[in-house]
Amino acid sequence: WDSPSNAQRYFVKLCTEKEFPKVVENFRQIIDISDRLSFTVSRTCSG
C-alpha cells in the first residue's frame, strides 16, 4: 500500500508458519542488495 503520510510504498507478505523461514530468507536477500537499488527496505518483521 502507499503511505498516506509520505511517498513510501509498503508491501506485506502474509504467510504460514511453515513458509516463514523462506520469506525471511527472501527479505534478507533483498536487504543485502537494496543499497545498490533505488529503494529502501524496512527491516521490521513480526512473526
C-alpha positions as CSV (number, residue, x, y, z in Angstrom):
1,W,0.0,0.0,0.0
2,D,1.0,3.6,-0.4
3,S,1.6,5.6,2.8
4,P,-0.9,8.5,3.2
5,S,1.7,10.5,5.1
6,N,4.8,10.2,2.9
7,A,5.9,9.0,-0.5
8,Q,6.7,5.5,0.6
9,R,5.2,2.3,-0.6
10,Y,4.8,-0.8,1.6
11,F,4.4,-4.5,0.7
12,V,3.1,-7.1,3.0
13,K,3.5,-10.9,2.7
14,L,1.1,-13.0,4.7
15,C,2.5,-16.4,5.2
16,T,2.1,-19.6,7.2
17,E,4.5,-20.6,9.9
18,K,5.9,-23.2,7.5
19,E,6.6,-20.5,4.9
20,F,8.1,-18.0,7.3
21,P,11.8,-19.1,7.1
22,K,11.7,-18.8,3.3
23,V,10.1,-15.4,3.5
24,V,12.7,-14.2,5.9
25,E,15.5,-15.5,3.6
26,N,14.0,-13.7,0.7
27,F,13.8,-10.4,2.6
28,R,17.5,-10.9,3.7
29,Q,18.5,-11.2,0.0
30,I,16.5,-8.1,-0.9
31,I,18.0,-6.2,2.1
32,D,21.5,-7.3,1.1
33,I,21.2,-5.7,-2.4
34,S,18.9,-2.8,-1.5
35,D,21.8,-0.4,-1.1
36,R,22.6,-0.9,-4.8
37,L,19.0,-0.3,-5.8
38,S,16.8,2.8,-5.8
39,F,14.6,1.8,-2.8
40,T,14.9,1.1,0.9
41,V,13.6,-2.0,2.7
42,S,12.0,-1.7,6.0
43,R,13.7,-4.1,8.4
44,T,10.6,-4.5,10.6
45,C,9.2,-8.0,10.7
46,S,6.8,-9.7,13.0
47,G,6.1,-13.4,13.3
